[in-house]
Amino acid sequence: MLASIVSAGEKRRILRTRLESGGLTVLPGAFNVLSAQAIARAGAAGVYISGHMIAADLGLPDIGLTTLTEVSQRAHQIARMVDVPAIVDADTGFGEPANTARSIQLLEDAGIAGCHIEDQINPKRCGHSEGVEVVDVDIAVRRIRGAVLGRRDAGFVIIARTDARAASGMDAAIERARVFVDAGADVVFPEALRSPDEYRRFRDAVDAPMMINLNEFGGRAPFTQQQVRDLGYQLAVYPMTLMRLAMGAVADGVRDLLAEGSQHDLMDRMQTRDALYELLDYDGHAAFDETILHGRSTGGSR
């Protein structure tokens, strides 16, 4: 009740243990706190917080317009309410290497288990857009070093994303990934590769845990989770899937509401009040109130 009882340090330990196991950890993308709670309640091993999602939720395109404050606040809101690790998209680090170091510290304070930093120019754009550009490799390395040096909790997972495949080709992307690992990155995230063979080649060429984006509109059919396991990747994220599902339902629902003049025919498509109350732990809050009013023990209930 009120917040997760699992510490940020423990969530980071859980994430690192899963990475070390070599198995696949699937992180559906949360578009707000309530969806993050639903993800955790469904049994997911973690939650992903997409930069594209945060921008879209603010009515903005994913072109580097969001601020560190907006990202860290959303990350904190989500991380404090779920018992599973959360990873957030930190774009290009929000500035120069010193800014990147401060970004890591604010995300640590937010209770996040890890984040990824990318090598695009600033302002960046969605990795599956046309015309993606990356900074020189030395600038990209300084971002990763800034993140590593800024980290106060060694458990915080730093993920180096490279968009160099689209900008410079596979060989350049692989070489960058190796340099990022040498600079201290814990995980490598190659974005927008074009085939299973490319993902397999990347995996074989880089000695680090790997992350993959299972975006459903990335220019190829999304891989299944079994395909990702077979490719040898350790983290898989669904950045926008749940937001797209929700917004599809919103668009359909508002059209029907205005056309029919009533929500009567929409009610069987809604989350019920009881389901919402269960997700929000109304019973736990009621027990807390009873404790405050009458001094009764809740037996450790949340």
Long-range contacts (C-beta under 8 A, 24 or more apart in sequence): 1-281, 1-284, 1-285, 1-287, 1-288, 1-301, 1-302, 2-285, 2-288, 2-302, 3-80, 3-81, 4-79, 4-80, 4-81, 4-82, 4-83, 5-83, 5-302, 6-83, 6-84, 8-79, 8-108, 8-111, 8-112, 8-113, 8-153, 9-153, 9-155, 11-79, 11-83, 11-84, 11-85, 11-86, 11-111, 11-113, 12-85, 12-113, 12-114, 12-153, 12-155, 12-156, 12-157, 13-155, 14-84, 14-85, 14-113, 15-46, 15-85, 15-87, 15-113, 15-114, 15-157, 16-155, 16-157, 16-186, 18-45, 18-234, 19-157, 19-186, 19-187, 19-209, 19-234, 19-235, 22-209, 22-234, 23-229, 23-234, 24-225, 24-228, 24-229, 24-233, 24-234, 24-235, 24-236, 25-234, 25-235, 25-236, 26-225, 26-236, 26-237, 26-238, 27-87, 27-235, 27-236, 27-237, 27-238, 28-237, 28-238, 28-241, 28-242, 29-53, 29-237, 29-238, 29-239, 29-240, 29-241, 29-242, 29-243, 30-78, 30-86, 30-242, 31-57, 31-242, 31-243, 31-246, 32-57, 32-78, 33-77, 33-78, 33-81, 34-279, 34-280, 35-242, 35-243, 35-246, 36-78, 36-81, 36-82, 36-86, 37-81, 37-82, 37-279, 37-280, 38-279, 39-82, 39-84, 39-242, 40-82, 40-83, 40-84, 41-279, 44-84, 45-84, 45-85, 46-84, 46-85, 46-86, 46-87, 46-113, 47-78, 47-82, 47-84, 47-85, 47-86, 47-87, 48-86, 48-87, 48-88, 48-89, 48-237, 48-238, 48-239, 49-74, 49-75, 49-78, 49-86, 49-87, 49-88, 49-89, 49-112, 50-89, 50-237, 50-239, 50-240, 51-88, 51-89, 51-90, 51-91, 52-89, 52-126, 52-239, 52-240, 53-239, 53-240, 53-243, 54-89, 56-240, 56-243, 57-243, 61-126, 62-125, 62-126, 63-123, 63-124, 63-125, 63-126, 64-91, 64-92, 64-122, 64-123, 64-124, 64-125, 65-123, 66-91, 67-94, 68-94, 68-95, 68-99, 68-102, 68-103, 68-106, 72-103, 72-106, 72-107, 72-109, 72-110, 73-110, 75-107, 75-110, 75-111, 75-112, 76-109, 76-110, 76-111, 76-112, 79-110, 79-111, 79-112, 79-113, 80-111, 85-113, 85-114, 86-111, 86-112, 86-113, 87-112, 87-113, 87-114, 87-115, 87-116, 87-157, 87-159, 87-235, 87-237, 88-112, 88-114, 88-115, 89-115, 89-116, 89-239, 90-115, 90-116, 90-117, 91-117, 91-118, 91-122, 91-124, 92-117, 92-118, 92-119, 92-120, 92-121, 92-122, 92-124, 92-143, 93-117, 93-143, 93-146, 93-147, 95-122, 96-146, 97-142, 97-143, 97-145, 97-146, 98-146, 99-146, 100-143, 100-146, 100-147, 100-150, 101-146, 101-147, 101-149, 101-150, 102-150, 103-147, 103-150, 104-146, 104-147, 104-150, 104-151, 104-156, 104-158, 105-150, 105-151, 105-152, 107-156, 108-151, 108-152, 108-153, 108-156, 112-156, 113-155, 113-156, 113-157, 114-156, 114-157, 114-158, 114-159, 114-186, 114-187, 115-157, 115-158, 115-159, 116-158, 116-159, 116-160, 116-161, 116-187, 116-189, 116-211, 117-143, 117-144, 117-147, 117-158, 117-159, 117-160, 117-161, 118-161, 118-162, 118-163, 118-189, 118-191, 119-143, 119-160, 119-161, 119-162, 119-163, 119-164, 119-176, 120-163, 127-161, 127-163, 127-166, 127-191, 127-192, 127-213, 128-191, 128-192, 128-215, 128-217, 128-218, 128-219, 132-163, 132-166, 132-167, 132-192, 133-167, 134-162, 134-163, 134-164, 134-167, 134-168, 137-175, 137-176, 137-179, 140-176, 140-180, 141-179, 141-180, 141-183, 144-180, 144-183, 144-184, 144-185, 145-183, 145-184, 147-184, 148-183, 148-184, 148-185, 157-186, 157-187, 158-184, 158-185, 158-186, 158-187, 159-185, 159-186, 159-187, 159-188, 159-189, 159-211, 159-235, 160-185, 160-187, 160-188, 160-189, 161-188, 161-189, 161-190, 161-191, 161-211, 162-188, 162-189, 162-190, 162-191, 163-191, 163-192, 165-190, 165-191, 165-192, 165-193, 165-194, 165-198, 166-191, 166-192, 170-198, 170-201, 170-202, 173-202, 174-201, 174-202, 174-205, 174-206, 177-202, 177-205, 177-206, 177-208, 178-205, 178-206, 178-207, 181-206, 181-207, 181-208, 187-211, 187-234, 187-235, 189-213, 189-235, 192-218, 192-219, 194-219, 194-220, 195-220, 196-223, 196-227, 196-231, 199-231, 199-233, 200-231, 200-232, 203-231, 203-232, 203-233, 209-234, 209-235, 210-234, 210-235, 211-235, 211-236, 211-237, 212-236, 212-237, 213-237, 213-239, 214-238, 214-241, 215-239, 215-240, 216-240, 216-241, 216-244
